[in-house]
């Protein structure tokens, strides 16, 4: 059972962080070839689909992460586990802000064909997603190195 919990936890992390890496380092630079009226609706549609996967990943990470923590007395848990809990909660909050702030504004800008506003919001989304990618790497480093 615990092996399955761990597996689901790691798979959810791969979906989230792998998807963010693809967005930041492959899709976004390639999409710059398109003019804003084509690029921004494309990015908004891609993000809409990917963000559903992120919400699912967050739910799985939270449930499986807490299940793993409940197996041990928190007082005796390795430092890396405490850090993963804290960094994980911070990542969830950053994603919530990204989704209900810049992403919703990007969708509104695309509907209004306001391309400068849309470009600004994509920049904010990319910065917050890059922050979460770095935090995710840090959390995984902590859980592996601080035992
Ligand atoms: C509240 C949120 C979280 C909690 C409570 C939590 C809890 C844990 C715990 C207890 C472990 C250690 C399992 C073990 O060694 O047996 C673990 C491992 C792991 N966590 Fe989390 N986690 C959370 C969020 C995240 C997030 C946001 C990510 C990345 C997106 C993540 C990625 C991983 C990975 C990849 C491992 C496996 C590390 C390895 O064994 O190499 N976790 N998590």
Backbone and ligand atoms as CSV (ligand in chain L), in Angstrom:
chain,resi,resn,atom,element,x,y,z
A,1,UNK,N,N,0.833,-1.222,0.000
A,1,UNK,CA,C,0.000,0.000,0.000
A,1,UNK,C,C,0.864,1.266,0.000
A,2,UNK,N,N,1.894,1.233,0.888
A,2,UNK,CA,C,2.723,2.438,0.989
A,2,UNK,C,C,3.557,2.627,-0.273
A,3,UNK,N,N,3.926,1.488,-0.931
A,3,UNK,CA,C,4.679,1.601,-2.188
A,3,UNK,C,C,3.799,2.265,-3.249
A,4,UNK,N,N,2.496,1.924,-3.245
A,4,UNK,CA,C,1.572,2.533,-4.214
A,4,UNK,C,C,1.411,4.029,-3.921
A,5,UNK,N,N,1.307,4.364,-2.636
A,5,UNK,CA,C,1.185,5.776,-2.248
A,5,UNK,C,C,2.395,6.565,-2.738
A,6,UNK,N,N,3.587,5.987,-2.500
A,6,UNK,CA,C,4.829,6.644,-2.927
A,6,UNK,C,C,4.875,6.787,-4.447
A,7,UNK,N,N,4.444,5.734,-5.132
A,7,UNK,CA,C,4.455,5.760,-6.606
A,7,UNK,C,C,3.538,6.868,-7.131
A,8,UNK,N,N,2.319,6.934,-6.589
A,8,UNK,CA,C,1.369,7.965,-7.038
A,8,UNK,C,C,1.932,9.367,-6.768
A,9,UNK,N,N,2.579,9.513,-5.597
A,9,UNK,CA,C,3.170,10.801,-5.223
A,9,UNK,C,C,4.221,11.225,-6.257
A,10,UNK,N,N,5.106,10.281,-6.591
A,10,UNK,CA,C,6.186,10.606,-7.539
A,10,UNK,C,C,5.616,10.849,-8.936
A,11,UNK,N,N,4.617,10.046,-9.352
A,11,UNK,CA,C,4.028,10.254,-10.685
A,11,UNK,C,C,3.375,11.640,-10.787
A,12,UNK,N,N,2.676,12.045,-9.713
A,12,UNK,CA,C,2.032,13.366,-9.731
A,12,UNK,C,C,3.085,14.468,-9.839
A,13,UNK,N,N,4.219,14.291,-9.142
A,13,UNK,CA,C,5.294,15.289,-9.224
A,13,UNK,C,C,5.872,15.341,-10.640
A,14,UNK,N,N,6.011,14.175,-11.272
A,14,UNK,CA,C,6.556,14.137,-12.644
A,14,UNK,C,C,5.621,14.874,-13.601
A,15,UNK,N,N,4.308,14.620,-13.457
A,15,UNK,CA,C,3.339,15.275,-14.354
A,15,UNK,C,C,3.432,16.798,-14.193
A,16,UNK,N,N,3.444,17.266,-12.943
A,16,UNK,CA,C,3.465,18.710,-12.695
A,16,UNK,C,C,4.793,19.344,-13.162
A,17,UNK,N,N,5.905,18.854,-12.613
A,17,UNK,CA,C,7.185,19.505,-12.911
A,17,UNK,C,C,7.629,19.254,-14.349
A,18,UNK,N,N,7.321,18.056,-14.880
A,18,UNK,CA,C,7.656,17.787,-16.280
A,18,UNK,C,C,6.870,18.704,-17.206
A,19,UNK,N,N,5.588,18.888,-16.893
A,19,UNK,CA,C,4.751,19.765,-17.718
A,19,UNK,C,C,5.239,21.207,-17.677
A,20,UNK,N,N,5.627,21.673,-16.498
A,20,UNK,CA,C,6.123,23.052,-16.381
A,20,UNK,C,C,7.426,23.200,-17.175
A,21,UNK,N,N,8.308,22.208,-17.089
A,21,UNK,CA,C,9.573,22.274,-17.842
A,21,UNK,C,C,9.290,22.349,-19.342
A,22,UNK,N,N,8.358,21.528,-19.807
A,22,UNK,CA,C,8.014,21.546,-21.237
A,22,UNK,C,C,7.484,22.925,-21.648
A,23,UNK,N,N,6.597,23.464,-20.811
A,23,UNK,CA,C,6.007,24.782,-21.120
A,23,UNK,C,C,7.081,25.864,-21.214
A,24,UNK,N,N,7.946,25.881,-20.182
A,24,UNK,CA,C,8.898,26.988,-20.083
A,24,UNK,C,C,10.014,26.888,-21.118
A,25,UNK,N,N,10.505,25.661,-21.337
A,25,UNK,CA,C,11.728,25.525,-22.126
A,25,UNK,C,C,11.491,25.067,-23.561
A,26,UNK,N,N,10.280,24.604,-23.876
A,26,UNK,CA,C,10.019,24.146,-25.247
A,26,UNK,C,C,8.869,24.933,-25.886
A,27,UNK,N,N,7.686,24.903,-25.260
A,27,UNK,CA,C,6.519,25.516,-25.908
A,27,UNK,C,C,6.636,27.036,-26.002
A,28,UNK,N,N,6.997,27.676,-24.868
A,28,UNK,CA,C,6.974,29.143,-24.851
A,28,UNK,C,C,7.968,29.740,-25.852
A,29,UNK,N,N,9.241,29.281,-25.838
A,29,UNK,CA,C,10.164,29.862,-26.818
A,29,UNK,C,C,9.742,29.584,-28.258
A,30,UNK,N,N,9.203,28.391,-28.524
A,30,UNK,CA,C,8.792,28.067,-29.906
A,30,UNK,C,C,7.588,28.912,-30.309
A,31,UNK,N,N,6.669,29.168,-29.369
A,31,UNK,CA,C,5.448,29.928,-29.685
A,31,UNK,C,C,5.762,31.382,-30.011
A,32,UNK,N,N,6.961,31.852,-29.625
A,32,UNK,CA,C,7.325,33.248,-29.928
A,32,UNK,C,C,7.422,33.492,-31.435
A,33,UNK,N,N,7.467,32.424,-32.219
A,33,UNK,CA,C,7.486,32.585,-33.685
A,33,UNK,C,C,6.151,33.118,-34.190
A,34,UNK,N,N,5.087,32.912,-33.407
A,34,UNK,CA,C,3.749,33.333,-33.842
A,34,UNK,C,C,3.462,34.765,-33.390
A,35,UNK,N,N,2.677,35.514,-34.157
A,35,UNK,CA,C,2.271,36.850,-33.704
A,35,UNK,C,C,1.301,36.730,-32.515
A,36,UNK,N,N,1.242,37.763,-31.646
A,36,UNK,CA,C,0.395,37.685,-30.442
A,36,UNK,C,C,-1.041,37.223,-30.674
A,37,UNK,N,N,-1.757,37.659,-31.736
A,37,UNK,CA,C,-3.154,37.206,-31.888
A,37,UNK,C,C,-3.273,35.699,-32.103
A,38,UNK,N,N,-2.191,35.062,-32.549
A,38,UNK,CA,C,-2.232,33.594,-32.657
A,38,UNK,C,C,-1.599,32.942,-31.431
A,39,UNK,N,N,-0.501,33.555,-30.961
A,39,UNK,CA,C,0.252,32.940,-29.861
A,39,UNK,C,C,-0.540,32.903,-28.551
A,40,UNK,N,N,-1.146,34.024,-28.179
A,40,UNK,CA,C,-1.764,34.106,-26.850
A,40,UNK,C,C,-3.005,33.211,-26.696
A,41,UNK,N,N,-3.900,33.137,-27.720
A,41,UNK,CA,C,-4.999,32.165,-27.585
A,41,UNK,C,C,-4.478,30.729,-27.485
A,42,UNK,N,N,-3.404,30.425,-28.244
A,42,UNK,CA,C,-2.830,29.069,-28.167
A,42,UNK,C,C,-2.325,28.792,-26.754
A,43,UNK,N,N,-1.553,29.732,-26.206
A,43,UNK,CA,C,-0.998,29.518,-24.859
A,43,UNK,C,C,-2.130,29.393,-23.833
A,44,UNK,N,N,-3.160,30.236,-23.962
A,44,UNK,CA,C,-4.276,30.180,-23.003
A,44,UNK,C,C,-4.969,28.816,-23.067
A,45,UNK,N,N,-5.140,28.281,-24.277
A,45,UNK,CA,C,-5.793,26.963,-24.419
A,45,UNK,C,C,-4.918,25.840,-23.864
A,46,UNK,N,N,-3.611,25.921,-24.154
A,46,UNK,CA,C,-2.691,24.881,-23.663
A,46,UNK,C,C,-2.680,24.908,-22.133
A,47,UNK,N,N,-2.585,26.126,-21.565
A,47,UNK,CA,C,-2.537,26.235,-20.102
A,47,UNK,C,C,-3.836,25.740,-19.476
A,48,UNK,N,N,-4.967,26.054,-20.098
A,48,UNK,CA,C,-6.261,25.617,-19.546
A,48,UNK,C,C,-6.270,24.091,-19.382
A,49,UNK,N,N,-5.797,23.392,-20.402
A,49,UNK,CA,C,-5.773,21.921,-20.325
A,49,UNK,C,C,-4.737,21.441,-19.313
A,50,UNK,N,N,-3.534,22.031,-19.396
A,50,UNK,CA,C,-2.469,21.567,-18.485
A,50,UNK,C,C,-2.821,21.850,-17.026
A,51,UNK,N,N,-3.467,22.983,-16.743
A,51,UNK,CA,C,-3.747,23.346,-15.340
A,51,UNK,C,C,-4.739,22.380,-14.693
A,52,UNK,N,N,-5.596,21.725,-15.493
A,52,UNK,CA,C,-6.451,20.682,-14.898
A,52,UNK,C,C,-5.603,19.534,-14.385
A,53,UNK,N,N,-4.553,19.212,-15.165
A,53,UNK,CA,C,-3.633,18.155,-14.716
A,53,UNK,C,C,-2.915,18.583,-13.441
A,54,UNK,N,N,-2.564,19.873,-13.366
A,54,UNK,CA,C,-1.862,20.365,-12.170
A,54,UNK,C,C,-2.787,20.276,-10.953
A,55,UNK,N,N,-4.063,20.642,-11.108
A,55,UNK,CA,C,-4.994,20.530,-9.965
A,55,UNK,C,C,-5.082,19.074,-9.495
A,56,UNK,N,N,-5.145,18.144,-10.455
A,56,UNK,CA,C,-5.185,16.713,-10.083
A,56,UNK,C,C,-3.890,16.321,-9.387
A,57,UNK,N,N,-2.746,16.781,-9.911
A,57,UNK,CA,C,-1.443,16.467,-9.297
A,57,UNK,C,C,-1.389,16.987,-7.870
A,58,UNK,N,N,-1.890,18.202,-7.656
A,58,UNK,CA,C,-1.861,18.791,-6.316
A,58,UNK,C,C,-2.694,17.940,-5.352
A,59,UNK,N,N,-3.880,17.539,-5.805
A,59,UNK,CA,C,-4.734,16.719,-4.928
A,59,UNK,C,C,-4.016,15.420,-4.576
A,60,UNK,N,N,-3.401,14.786,-5.568
A,60,UNK,CA,C,-2.709,13.507,-5.322
A,60,UNK,C,C,-1.500,13.725,-4.420
A,61,UNK,N,N,-0.711,14.784,-4.695
A,61,UNK,CA,C,0.487,15.053,-3.865
A,61,UNK,C,C,0.090,15.290,-2.411
A,62,UNK,N,N,-0.994,16.046,-2.231
A,62,UNK,CA,C,-1.412,16.376,-0.866
A,62,UNK,C,C,-1.885,15.120,-0.120
A,63,UNK,N,N,-2.772,14.368,-0.765
A,63,UNK,CA,C,-3.330,13.181,-0.096
A,63,UNK,C,C,-2.228,12.156,0.173
A,64,UNK,N,N,-1.429,11.837,-0.864
A,64,UNK,CA,C,-0.396,10.805,-0.682
A,64,UNK,C,C,0.703,11.293,0.259
A,65,UNK,N,N,1.038,12.585,0.166
A,65,UNK,CA,C,2.079,13.136,1.054
A,65,UNK,C,C,1.656,13.047,2.515
A,66,UNK,N,N,0.406,13.441,2.786
A,66,UNK,CA,C,-0.093,13.371,4.169
A,66,UNK,C,C,-0.175,11.911,4.624
A,67,UNK,N,N,-0.573,11.001,3.724
A,67,UNK,CA,C,-0.625,9.578,4.100
A,67,UNK,C,C,0.763,9.078,4.518
A,68,UNK,N,N,1.800,9.533,3.792
A,68,UNK,CA,C,3.162,9.092,4.143
A,68,UNK,C,C,3.591,9.697,5.478
A,69,UNK,N,N,3.182,10.955,5.714
A,69,UNK,CA,C,3.557,11.611,6.976
A,69,UNK,C,C,2.859,10.945,8.161
A,70,UNK,N,N,1.598,10.515,7.943
A,70,UNK,CA,C,0.829,9.945,9.060
A,70,UNK,C,C,1.398,8.608,9.550
A,71,UNK,N,N,2.255,8.009,8.708
A,71,UNK,CA,C,2.858,6.726,9.104
A,71,UNK,C,C,3.852,6.893,10.239
A,72,UNK,N,N,4.374,8.107,10.380
A,72,UNK,CA,C,5.428,8.314,11.378
A,72,UNK,C,C,4.975,9.377,12.383
A,73,UNK,N,N,5.628,9.389,13.522
A,73,UNK,CA,C,5.423,10.470,14.483
A,73,UNK,C,C,6.176,11.683,13.931
A,74,UNK,N,N,5.462,12.798,13.714
A,74,UNK,CA,C,6.087,13.959,13.065
A,74,UNK,C,C,7.355,14.412,13.789
A,75,UNK,N,N,7.391,14.180,15.122
A,75,UNK,CA,C,8.573,14.598,15.897
A,75,UNK,C,C,9.820,13.840,15.420
A,76,UNK,N,N,9.582,12.609,14.952
A,76,UNK,CA,C,10.711,11.777,14.520
A,76,UNK,C,C,10.937,11.809,13.006
A,77,UNK,N,N,10.099,12.559,12.301
A,77,UNK,CA,C,10.233,12.588,10.835
A,77,UNK,C,C,11.526,13.299,10.457
A,78,UNK,N,N,12.186,12.850,9.365
A,78,UNK,CA,C,13.409,13.525,8.931
A,78,UNK,C,C,13.135,14.999,8.596
A,79,UNK,N,N,14.176,15.820,8.740
A,79,UNK,CA,C,14.032,17.258,8.432
A,79,UNK,C,C,13.517,17.458,7.003
A,80,UNK,N,N,14.023,16.612,6.087
A,80,UNK,CA,C,13.615,16.739,4.679
A,80,UNK,C,C,12.113,16.598,4.505
A,81,UNK,N,N,11.470,15.776,5.325
A,81,UNK,CA,C,10.012,15.587,5.223
A,81,UNK,C,C,9.284,16.860,5.660
A,82,UNK,N,N,9.770,17.452,6.764
A,82,UNK,CA,C,9.160,18.708,7.235
A,82,UNK,C,C,9.290,19.784,6.149
A,83,UNK,N,N,10.491,19.826,5.542
A,83,UNK,CA,C,10.714,20.852,4.511
A,83,UNK,C,C,9.834,20.593,3.298
A,84,UNK,N,N,9.664,19.312,2.933
A,84,UNK,CA,C,8.811,19.022,1.776
A,84,UNK,C,C,7.368,19.462,2.061
A,85,UNK,N,N,6.881,19.215,3.262
A,85,UNK,CA,C,5.527,19.654,3.617
A,85,UNK,C,C,5.405,21.174,3.473
A,86,UNK,N,N,6.370,21.894,4.043
A,86,UNK,CA,C,6.302,23.362,3.998
A,86,UNK,C,C,6.431,23.893,2.576
A,87,UNK,N,N,7.438,23.376,1.851
A,87,UNK,CA,C,7.660,23.863,0.477
A,87,UNK,C,C,6.473,23.455,-0.411
A,88,UNK,N,N,5.952,22.239,-0.184
A,88,UNK,CA,C,4.803,21.776,-0.969
A,88,UNK,C,C,3.603,22.702,-0.776
A,89,UNK,N,N,3.314,23.055,0.478
A,89,UNK,CA,C,2.166,23.952,0.735
A,89,UNK,C,C,2.385,25.312,0.079
A,90,UNK,N,N,3.656,25.796,0.125
A,90,UNK,CA,C,3.974,27.074,-0.540
A,90,UNK,C,C,3.728,26.967,-2.055
A,91,UNK,N,N,4.155,25.834,-2.631
A,91,UNK,CA,C,3.934,25.637,-4.082
A,91,UNK,C,C,2.451,25.618,-4.425
A,92,UNK,N,N,1.636,24.988,-3.566
A,92,UNK,CA,C,0.192,24.942,-3.837
A,92,UNK,C,C,-0.383,26.370,-3.804
A,93,UNK,N,N,0.082,27.159,-2.821
A,93,UNK,CA,C,-0.422,28.539,-2.706
A,93,UNK,C,C,-0.003,29.374,-3.926
A,94,UNK,N,N,1.245,29.191,-4.367
A,94,UNK,CA,C,1.714,29.944,-5.543
A,94,UNK,C,C,0.899,29.550,-6.771
A,95,UNK,N,N,0.628,28.257,-6.910
A,95,UNK,CA,C,-0.170,27.845,-8.070
A,95,UNK,C,C,-1.594,28.424,-7.994
A,96,UNK,N,N,-2.180,28.409,-6.808
A,96,UNK,CA,C,-3.526,28.976,-6.653
A,96,UNK,C,C,-3.540,30.444,-7.054
A,97,UNK,N,N,-2.514,31.188,-6.621
A,97,UNK,CA,C,-2.417,32.603,-6.991
A,97,UNK,C,C,-2.268,32.755,-8.507
A,98,UNK,N,N,-1.382,31.928,-9.075
A,98,UNK,CA,C,-1.135,31.976,-10.532
A,98,UNK,C,C,-2.427,31.700,-11.306
A,99,UNK,N,N,-3.194,30.716,-10.823
A,99,UNK,CA,C,-4.397,30.290,-11.549
A,99,UNK,C,C,-5.496,31.352,-11.472
A,100,UNK,N,N,-5.775,31.816,-10.236
A,100,UNK,CA,C,-6.918,32.736,-10.080
A,100,UNK,C,C,-6.546,34.187,-10.365
A,101,UNK,N,N,-5.242,34.499,-10.432
A,101,UNK,CA,C,-4.795,35.853,-10.759
A,101,UNK,C,C,-4.408,35.954,-12.230
A,102,UNK,N,N,-3.109,35.833,-12.530
A,102,UNK,CA,C,-2.634,36.040,-13.906
A,102,UNK,C,C,-3.307,35.156,-14.964
A,103,UNK,N,N,-3.614,33.889,-14.633
A,103,UNK,CA,C,-4.204,33.030,-15.665
A,103,UNK,C,C,-5.627,33.473,-16.015
A,104,UNK,N,N,-6.429,33.817,-15.001
A,104,UNK,CA,C,-7.800,34.282,-15.297
A,104,UNK,C,C,-7.741,35.596,-16.088
A,105,UNK,N,N,-6.762,36.452,-15.741
A,105,UNK,CA,C,-6.628,37.725,-16.465
A,105,UNK,C,C,-6.160,37.477,-17.903
A,106,UNK,N,N,-5.318,36.466,-18.089
A,106,UNK,CA,C,-4.899,36.110,-19.461
A,106,UNK,C,C,-6.125,35.690,-20.278
A,107,UNK,N,N,-6.974,34.862,-19.679
A,107,UNK,CA,C,-8.170,34.416,-20.409
A,107,UNK,C,C,-9.069,35.606,-20.764
A,108,UNK,N,N,-9.218,36.539,-19.814
A,108,UNK,CA,C,-10.030,37.735,-20.097
A,108,UNK,C,C,-9.404,38.568,-21.206
A,109,UNK,N,N,-8.065,38.708,-21.161
A,109,UNK,CA,C,-7.367,39.510,-22.172
A,109,UNK,C,C,-7.531,38.880,-23.553
A,110,UNK,N,N,-7.465,37.556,-23.617
A,110,UNK,CA,C,-7.615,36.879,-24.918
A,110,UNK,C,C,-9.040,37.103,-25.447
A,111,UNK,N,N,-10.031,37.018,-24.552
A,111,UNK,CA,C,-11.420,37.227,-25.004
A,111,UNK,C,C,-11.619,38.663,-25.503
A,112,UNK,N,N,-10.888,39.612,-24.880
A,112,UNK,CA,C,-11.025,41.019,-25.269
A,112,UNK,C,C,-10.038,41.397,-26.376
A,113,UNK,N,N,-9.252,40.428,-26.847
A,113,UNK,CA,C,-8.204,40.673,-27.858
A,113,UNK,C,C,-7.251,41.779,-27.403
A,114,UNK,N,N,-6.972,41.818,-26.106
A,114,UNK,CA,C,-6.043,42.801,-25.544
A,114,UNK,C,C,-4.658,42.134,-25.457
A,115,UNK,N,N,-3.895,42.202,-26.547
A,115,UNK,CA,C,-2.646,41.426,-26.640
A,115,UNK,C,C,-1.546,41.932,-25.709
A,116,UNK,N,N,-1.357,43.248,-25.533
A,116,UNK,CA,C,-0.316,43.683,-24.578
A,116,UNK,C,C,-0.590,43.171,-23.161
A,117,UNK,N,N,-1.867,43.255,-22.729
A,117,UNK,CA,C,-2.242,42.736,-21.404
A,117,UNK,C,C,-2.006,41.218,-21.337
A,118,UNK,N,N,-2.379,40.504,-22.385
A,118,UNK,CA,C,-2.187,39.055,-22.420
A,118,UNK,C,C,-0.711,38.692,-22.317
A,119,UNK,N,N,0.131,39.427,-23.067
A,119,UNK,CA,C,1.575,39.147,-23.028
A,119,UNK,C,C,2.143,39.363,-21.635
A,120,UNK,N,N,1.651,40.443,-20.982
A,120,UNK,CA,C,2.109,40.715,-19.610
A,120,UNK,C,C,1.737,39.567,-18.676
A,121,UNK,N,N,0.517,39.068,-18.812
A,121,UNK,CA,C,0.051,37.984,-17.922
A,121,UNK,C,C,0.808,36.684,-18.186
A,122,UNK,N,N,1.135,36.413,-19.451
A,122,UNK,CA,C,1.916,35.202,-19.746
A,122,UNK,C,C,3.290,35.310,-19.069
A,123,UNK,N,N,3.866,36.513,-19.090
A,123,UNK,CA,C,5.154,36.713,-18.421
A,123,UNK,C,C,5.055,36.430,-16.923
A,124,UNK,N,N,3.968,36.894,-16.297
A,124,UNK,CA,C,3.783,36.640,-14.855
A,124,UNK,C,C,3.610,35.142,-14.586
A,125,UNK,N,N,2.811,34.497,-15.434
A,125,UNK,CA,C,2.590,33.051,-15.256
A,125,UNK,C,C,3.922,32.313,-15.371
A,126,UNK,N,N,4.736,32.692,-16.375
A,126,UNK,CA,C,6.026,32.007,-16.578
A,126,UNK,C,C,6.933,32.208,-15.362
A,127,UNK,N,N,6.947,33.429,-14.797
A,127,UNK,CA,C,7.822,33.699,-13.643
A,127,UNK,C,C,7.383,32.860,-12.433
A,128,UNK,N,N,6.068,32.804,-12.186
A,128,UNK,CA,C,5.575,32.030,-11.034
A,128,UNK,C,C,5.774,30.522,-11.259
A,129,UNK,N,N,5.600,30.087,-12.502
A,129,UNK,CA,C,5.800,28.656,-12.798
A,129,UNK,C,C,7.279,28.299,-12.622
A,130,UNK,N,N,8.185,29.203,-13.034
A,130,UNK,CA,C,9.624,28.941,-12.863
A,130,UNK,C,C,9.968,28.878,-11.375
A,131,UNK,N,N,9.343,29.754,-10.587
A,131,UNK,CA,C,9.569,29.728,-9.127
A,131,UNK,C,C,9.122,28.376,-8.557
A,132,UNK,N,N,7.959,27.918,-8.981
A,132,UNK,CA,C,7.457,26.621,-8.487
A,132,UNK,C,C,8.344,25.460,-8.936
A,133,UNK,N,N,8.893,25.568,-10.142
A,133,UNK,CA,C,9.795,24.512,-10.624
A,133,UNK,C,C,11.027,24.444,-9.715
A,134,UNK,N,N,11.579,25.624,-9.382
A,134,UNK,CA,C,12.759,25.668,-8.515
A,134,UNK,C,C,12.405,25.146,-7.118
A,135,UNK,N,N,11.228,25.531,-6.610
A,135,UNK,CA,C,10.816,25.053,-5.279
A,135,UNK,C,C,10.599,23.539,-5.281
A,136,UNK,N,N,10.034,23.023,-6.366
A,136,UNK,CA,C,9.820,21.577,-6.473
A,136,UNK,C,C,11.151,20.837,-6.446
A,137,UNK,N,N,12.129,21.358,-7.198
A,137,UNK,CA,C,13.461,20.727,-7.208
A,137,UNK,C,C,14.077,20.795,-5.812
A,138,UNK,N,N,13.878,21.934,-5.144
A,138,UNK,CA,C,14.419,22.097,-3.784
A,138,UNK,C,C,13.774,21.091,-2.826
A,139,UNK,N,N,12.446,20.946,-2.918
A,139,UNK,CA,C,11.732,20.015,-2.026
A,139,UNK,C,C,12.228,18.584,-2.230
A,140,UNK,N,N,12.419,18.197,-3.499
A,140,UNK,CA,C,12.888,16.832,-3.783
A,140,UNK,C,C,14.333,16.668,-3.296
A,141,UNK,N,N,15.144,17.726,-3.475
A,141,UNK,CA,C,16.517,17.685,-2.953
A,141,UNK,C,C,16.511,17.509,-1.443
A,142,UNK,N,N,15.642,18.249,-0.744
A,142,UNK,CA,C,15.575,18.173,0.726
A,142,UNK,C,C,15.203,16.768,1.185
A,143,UNK,N,N,14.179,16.195,0.541
A,143,UNK,CA,C,13.690,14.886,1.007
A,143,UNK,C,C,14.734,13.787,0.753
A,144,UNK,N,N,15.593,14.003,-0.265
A,144,UNK,CA,C,16.630,13.021,-0.559
A,144,UNK,C,C,17.881,13.227,0.274
A,145,UNK,N,N,18.242,14.495,0.496
A,145,UNK,CA,C,19.548,14.776,1.115
A,145,UNK,C,C,19.464,14.925,2.629
A,146,UNK,N,N,18.331,15.465,3.132
A,146,UNK,CA,C,18.225,15.720,4.574
A,146,UNK,C,C,17.457,14.581,5.234
A,147,UNK,N,N,18.121,13.466,5.418
A,147,UNK,CA,C,17.416,12.308,6.020
A,147,UNK,C,C,17.814,12.137,7.478
L,1,LIG,C1,C,1.946,18.892,1.349
L,1,LIG,C2,C,2.695,18.440,0.399
L,1,LIG,C3,C,3.648,17.285,0.470
L,1,LIG,C4,C,3.863,16.333,1.456
L,1,LIG,C5,C,3.164,16.201,2.783
L,1,LIG,C6,C,4.902,15.455,0.954
L,1,LIG,C7,C,5.429,14.382,1.644
L,1,LIG,C8,C,6.447,13.557,1.190
L,1,LIG,C9,C,7.105,12.539,1.964
L,1,LIG,C10,C,6.785,12.210,3.416
L,1,LIG,C11,C,8.018,11.949,1.177
L,1,LIG,C12,C,9.046,10.888,1.600
L,1,LIG,C13,C,8.575,9.509,1.267
L,1,LIG,C14,C,9.627,8.478,1.621
L,1,LIG,O1,O,10.831,8.777,1.608
L,1,LIG,O2,O,9.218,7.351,1.898
L,1,LIG,C15,C,7.935,12.571,-0.138
L,1,LIG,C16,C,8.694,12.224,-1.249
L,1,LIG,C17,C,8.631,12.843,-2.461
L,1,LIG,N1,N,7.907,13.970,-2.762
L,1,LIG,FE1,FE,6.604,14.916,-1.534
L,1,LIG,N2,N,5.262,15.871,-0.294
L,1,LIG,C18,C,4.535,16.981,-0.624
L,1,LIG,C19,C,4.612,17.734,-1.776
L,1,LIG,C20,C,5.419,17.421,-2.854
L,1,LIG,C21,C,5.550,18.215,-4.035
L,1,LIG,C22,C,4.828,19.546,-4.262
L,1,LIG,C23,C,6.408,17.564,-4.862
L,1,LIG,C24,C,6.887,17.977,-6.230
L,1,LIG,C25,C,6.123,18.567,-7.123
L,1,LIG,C26,C,6.816,16.347,-4.217
L,1,LIG,C27,C,7.645,15.395,-4.759
L,1,LIG,C28,C,8.146,14.304,-4.088
L,1,LIG,C29,C,9.043,13.319,-4.670
L,1,LIG,C30,C,9.543,13.287,-6.122
L,1,LIG,C31,C,9.356,12.413,-3.651
L,1,LIG,C32,C,10.250,11.175,-3.766
L,1,LIG,C33,C,11.675,11.582,-3.453
L,1,LIG,C34,C,12.588,10.364,-3.554
L,1,LIG,O3,O,12.330,9.370,-2.888
L,1,LIG,O4,O,13.549,10.457,-4.297
L,1,LIG,N3,N,6.201,16.297,-2.974
L,1,LIG,N4,N,6.982,13.552,-0.088
